[in-house]
Amino acid sequence: MSNSKNSSNLADDPKQPQYAPPNRGSNPPKYKYNSLPVPWWFNPASVSQFHSLPLNSTDIILSSGVKMGTTWMNKILISLLHEFDDEGKLIPEVVDKRAVLPGRLGQTYPEGVYPTRQEHEEDSLGILSRLEQQGRKAHLALFGNFVLEDLVEQPEPRIFATHLSREYLPRELFDGEDGEGTGKLIVVIRNLKDAMCSLHNFRGLPQDGWFGNEHGPGTFARYLMLNGECPNAFGSAFEWLRDNNDAVMSIGNKRALVVYYESLIMDFNGQLQRINDFLELGTLTDAKAQAIAEACALKSMQNAEGGARYKYTTRKGGIGKWSQAPLTKEHWKEFDSVFDKVLGDVEIADPFRFFQYESVPGMPEALGECDLDTDPRRWEPYLLVMLRDGMIVPDPYFRVDGKDDRGDLMEFKYNKPQLSFDECNSDGSPRYHLFVSESCPLDSAVSAARTLLGLDSMISMDVADGKSGAGLVFLNGCSCVPWKGSEGPFWLYSVYQLSNSIATTLITAPVLWDTVEQKIVSNDAWEILKLMSHEDDQSDLISYNDALGVILKEGLCPREQMEAIENMYSDLSNSIFNVEDVGLECIAQVGKDGRVDDNFERILTKLQELNDLLGKRRFLLGNNLTGVDIFLAMFLFRFDACYTPLFGLSNHGAFVGSILTGDSYPNLKGYSRELYQELKSTLKIQGFR
């Protein structure tokens, strides 16, 4: 790509790259406001008045970065608040007045217009003459025939769309007359790699190209400049994002909402509902949501008639287009380094890590190709992740800075009193599907129960190959609808996102999935096992795979034993079944007050109690096998090989020896070996990690 040819030599040659005019489009501007680079249309008088603007509680400040979806979000808010009724029909009186209402036919930035009509007509600051004869025409196309007074007098709820960051936003948003702020803030942001590439192509290529020439340092170098040195309009996108994170954190989530451009593309309806709920607008009808989705679609906005200005500013965005830019891996490593430096501890930037991966890190080897000598520690390292508002973010529990607040995690509960596991889809596949990971003993217990209860043909199942930088991954894809037939790899987060697109949750297995409702039935291993076990009226459908003949006809959770089973499960959940959490707590370097040592001691003490109990009983509750026995067995199978070395249990003062390979727990050892005979056909020991 040529970077040095002047646009005037290219205007008549469609084969040559077209360049944006100087100081416009993708080129950095020559104007500044308090050392901040600003576009030619920037009006300092209006910015000052906007900063001092008295706000109403219903006011909405939309702050969006350059090339991050400002036009789109402005159209969404206008449609949601002012244009469509609950039946999905345009409101006639609003449509009739659209041309004289700011924002209805395109965004009108407070910083882009004069304060008053008189100042606009007189061009008192000479802004409209900066482009000579084109100034007024260009300004009209961008912002319409409006001034700040028109924005202030617009019908409530008022919408103010801006590229300004916290420093220049209305003061009352943060500190009102009563000491607390008023109004609401919506911040729209986008993966900075895609935003940079979009800027590079905005209304033509920049004069200095990607890598610089006699016209300047180039898009890449400019975009990474910090500390007030970035010459792009509104300065560094990294620092803009950091400043607006401070705005969101100071206001709190009751009055501030972050919307990701990527989430709007992936799940428009889910994000529309999220915005509707944030603005406390009541029920969003399906008809209204559909009408808004159609009106805000790219083709609708680009083909809009009736003087719509957004048809000129709407561009086809995308996710991951940055990977097509002519930049090397070294360039992107430099970009990532700046990201970590400026935004490493910025919460609202966390979801961008996922979108900035060229490929997901930490991909495991295929489980079927692993053996007992496979060492996962040789695989590429990665960050453990979760979903926050439906977006993949690093799990804060493992942050070294101690900021471990995961937020309010969603619970996935099923309302049907009973499942019918003989239900099928039209293609004959089972209605219910399990996602499990053999690295987790809870998953192994659920998988084993499925086989023991004879449900293999009634509940289909996929086994994860391991974890990655995007959570549990199934390298060969998924075998159930709606993902069946898609090429792998497949990640479990997709299941959670489809079930609830804005959930804040850990991405854990096992998951019992309803392919008809396309909802998670449960992601709680114990609840799933109980759901599978209560098949009293379907016993004619089930043939147990019970090698030892120790499962009662009533299954693994007989109702007459349920109180005792639940009590035993609760007791072990606070000790043995908690060993992984205790170990991870130790690894995460929390609990320095001695809690970790106390928990380890409780685990080792409970092992001795169980050893004594099993000297009197064949199984935990008598002579029949129950679900809680399967759970305990899966932990015992892993104890010597996994937990003892990984968490350093042998260094604890209460440690007396191994379970399976020693003589310290003879009854637990015999119990484990007997259960191995019952469960061995279900085990994938190479997955124990």
WOVEN-V616290 format. One record per backbone hydrogen bond with DSSP energy under -1.0 kcal/mol. NH is the residue of the N-H (numbers start at 1). CO is the residue of the C=O. E is the energy in kcal/mol with one decimal. If there is no record, write none. Layout:
# WOVEN-V616290
[[NH/CO/E] [NH/CO/E]]
This chain:
# WOVEN-V616290
[[9/6/-1.6] [10/7/-1.7] [13/10/-2.0] [16/13/-1.5] [20/205/-2.5] [24/21/-1.7] [26/202/-1.2] [27/24/-2.2] [33/36/-2.5] [36/33/-2.1] [38/31/-2.2] [42/39/-1.6] [43/111/-3.0] [47/43/-1.8] [48/44/-2.0] [49/45/-1.7] [50/46/-3.0] [51/47/-2.2] [52/48/-1.1] [53/50/-1.2] [59/56/-1.3] [60/158/-2.6] [61/184/-3.2] [62/160/-2.9] [63/186/-2.3] [64/162/-2.3] [65/188/-1.2] [68/65/-1.4] [73/69/-2.5] [74/70/-2.5] [75/71/-2.1] [76/72/-2.2] [77/73/-2.6] [78/74/-2.4] [79/75/-2.5] [80/76/-2.6] [81/77/-2.8] [82/78/-2.5] [83/78/-1.1] [84/79/-1.5] [85/89/-2.4] [88/85/-2.1] [91/83/-2.8] [95/91/-2.3] [96/92/-2.6] [98/95/-1.1] [100/97/-1.6] [101/98/-1.4] [104/101/-1.7] [112/109/-1.5] [120/116/-1.8] [121/117/-2.7] [122/118/-2.4] [123/119/-1.2] [124/119/-1.6] [126/123/-2.0] [130/127/-1.5] [132/129/-1.7] [134/131/-1.9] [135/132/-1.3] [138/134/-2.9] [139/135/-2.5] [140/136/-2.4] [141/137/-2.0] [142/138/-1.7] [143/139/-2.8] [144/140/-1.9] [146/144/-1.7] [148/114/-3.0] [149/115/-1.5] [151/147/-1.3] [152/148/-2.4] [153/149/-1.9] [154/151/-1.0] [160/60/-2.7] [162/62/-2.9] [168/165/-1.8] [169/166/-1.3] [171/51/-3.1] [173/170/-1.3] [174/171/-1.6] [175/171/-2.1] [179/176/-1.6] [182/172/-2.2] [184/59/-2.7] [185/255/-3.1] [186/61/-2.9] [187/257/-2.7] [188/63/-1.8] [189/259/-2.1] [195/191/-2.3] [196/192/-2.4] [197/193/-1.8] [198/194/-2.4] [199/195/-2.3] [200/196/-2.1] [201/197/-1.0] [202/199/-1.5] [204/201/-1.1] [205/18/-2.9] [209/206/-1.6] [212/208/-1.7] [213/216/-2.4] [216/213/-1.3] [219/209/-2.8] [220/210/-1.7] [222/218/-2.5] [223/219/-2.6] [224/220/-1.2] [225/222/-1.2] [229/226/-1.6] [234/37/-3.5] [235/232/-2.6] [240/236/-2.3] [241/237/-2.2] [242/238/-2.0] [243/239/-2.4] [244/240/-2.2] [245/241/-1.7] [246/242/-1.7] [247/243/-1.5] [248/244/-2.3] [249/245/-2.7] [250/246/-2.2] [251/247/-1.8] [252/248/-2.6] [255/252/-1.2] [256/252/-1.1] [257/185/-2.5] [259/187/-2.9] [261/189/-2.9] [264/260/-1.7] [265/261/-1.5] [266/262/-2.5] [267/263/-2.5] [271/267/-2.2] [272/268/-2.6] [273/269/-2.2] [274/270/-1.8] [275/271/-2.5] [276/272/-2.6] [277/273/-2.6] [278/274/-2.2] [279/275/-2.1] [280/277/-1.1] [281/276/-1.9] [289/285/-2.5] [290/286/-2.5] [291/287/-2.1] [292/288/-2.4] [293/289/-2.4] [294/290/-2.2] [295/291/-2.3] [296/292/-2.2] [301/297/-2.3] [302/298/-2.6] [303/299/-1.9] [309/105/-3.2] [310/105/-1.5] [312/309/-2.0] [314/310/-1.7] [317/315/-1.0] [323/320/-1.5] [324/321/-2.1] [325/322/-1.8] [327/325/-2.1] [332/328/-2.0] [333/329/-2.2] [334/330/-2.0] [335/331/-2.2] [336/332/-2.8] [337/333/-2.0] [338/334/-1.9] [339/335/-2.4] [340/336/-2.7] [341/337/-2.1] [342/338/-2.5] [343/339/-3.2] [344/340/-1.2] [346/343/-1.6] [349/346/-1.2] [350/347/-1.5] [352/349/-1.5] [353/350/-1.5] [356/352/-1.5] [357/354/-1.0] [369/366/-1.7] [370/367/-1.4] [374/371/-1.6] [378/375/-2.1] [379/376/-1.8] [386/393/-2.5] [387/505/-2.9] [388/391/-2.9] [390/503/-2.7] [391/388/-1.8] [393/386/-2.5] [395/384/-3.1] [398/395/-1.7] [399/396/-1.7] [402/399/-1.1] [404/402/-1.7] [410/504/-3.2] [423/420/-1.5] [425/429/-3.2] [428/425/-2.1] [431/423/-2.3] [433/513/-2.1] [434/460/-2.8] [435/511/-2.2] [436/462/-2.3] [440/437/-1.7] [444/440/-2.2] [445/441/-2.0] [446/442/-1.9] [447/443/-2.9] [448/444/-2.5] [449/445/-2.4] [450/446/-2.2] [451/447/-1.5] [452/448/-2.9] [453/449/-2.4] [454/451/-1.6] [455/450/-2.7] [458/455/-1.1] [459/455/-2.3] [460/432/-1.6] [462/434/-2.4] [464/436/-3.1] [465/473/-2.4] [469/361/-2.9] [471/468/-1.9] [473/466/-2.7] [474/490/-3.4] [477/474/-2.0] [483/480/-1.1] [486/483/-2.2] [490/474/-2.2] [492/472/-2.3] [494/491/-1.6] [495/492/-1.3] [496/492/-1.3] [497/493/-2.7] [498/494/-2.0] [499/495/-2.0] [500/496/-2.5] [503/500/-1.5] [505/387/-1.8] [508/506/-1.3] [511/435/-1.9] [512/522/-2.8] [513/433/-3.4] [514/519/-2.6] [515/431/-2.7] [518/514/-1.7] [519/514/-1.1] [521/512/-2.9] [522/512/-1.1] [528/524/-2.5] [529/525/-2.4] [530/526/-2.1] [531/527/-2.4] [532/528/-2.3] [533/529/-1.5] [534/530/-1.6] [535/533/-1.7] [538/535/-1.8] [541/538/-2.2] [545/452/-2.2] [555/552/-2.2] [561/558/-1.6] [562/559/-1.1] [565/561/-2.7] [566/562/-3.1] [567/563/-2.1] [568/564/-2.3] [569/565/-2.7] [570/566/-2.6] [571/567/-2.2] [572/568/-2.5] [573/569/-2.3] [574/570/-1.1] [575/572/-1.4] [577/572/-2.7] [578/575/-1.1] [579/576/-1.8] [582/578/-2.5] [583/579/-2.6] [584/580/-2.9] [585/581/-2.2] [586/582/-1.9] [587/583/-2.3] [588/584/-2.7] [589/586/-1.3] [590/585/-2.0] [594/591/-1.2] [596/591/-1.0] [598/594/-2.1] [599/595/-2.4] [600/596/-2.5] [601/597/-2.3] [602/598/-2.0] [603/599/-2.0] [604/600/-2.4] [605/601/-2.4] [606/602/-2.1] [607/603/-1.8] [608/604/-1.3] [609/605/-1.9] [610/606/-2.6] [611/607/-2.2] [612/608/-2.1] [613/609/-2.4] [614/610/-2.7] [616/613/-1.9] [619/622/-2.3] [622/619/-1.0] [625/550/-3.0] [627/556/-2.3] [630/626/-1.3] [631/627/-1.9] [632/628/-2.2] [633/629/-2.6] [634/630/-2.0] [635/631/-1.2] [636/632/-2.5] [637/633/-2.7] [639/635/-1.0] [642/638/-2.9] [643/638/-1.2] [644/639/-2.5] [646/642/-2.0] [647/643/-2.5] [649/644/-1.4] [651/648/-1.4] [652/649/-1.9] [655/652/-1.6] [669/665/-2.4] [670/666/-2.1] [671/667/-2.4] [672/668/-2.6] [673/669/-2.1] [674/670/-2.1] [675/671/-2.3] [676/672/-1.8] [677/673/-1.2] [678/674/-1.1] [679/675/-2.1] [680/676/-2.2] [682/679/-2.4] [687/684/-2.3] [688/685/-1.9]]
